[in-house]
Amino acid sequence: MSKVEQMESELRKLSQSELRQIREWLDDLIEDELEFTPEFERSIQQAERDMADGKSARVREP
């Protein structure tokens, strides 16, 4: 069994609250490693234009 498979097995044992905590931690970890590239900046600018035009932003619900 791979490490990922082991982790998946363990994650299935967690409560919804615990899973949310793990997801928040992973989001923070991934965000901290993002590089501010020109492509990333363009995607932010596009999202800002979309919101200004009244388009709803994509929001992930817990």
C-alpha positions, 0 to 999 in steps of 0.5 A: 500500500502506498503512502497516499493510500494509507493516508486516504484510509486514515482520512476516511476515519476522521469526522467532518470537522477534522477533515475541514481542519486538514483541508484548511491546513493543506490550503495554507500549505499549498498557498504558501508555496505558490509563486506570484507569476505573471499568469497568477497575477492575470488570473487575479485581475480577471477574477477582479474584472468578473466580480466588478461585472457582477459575475459571482466568484467561484467559492468553495463551500465547506 
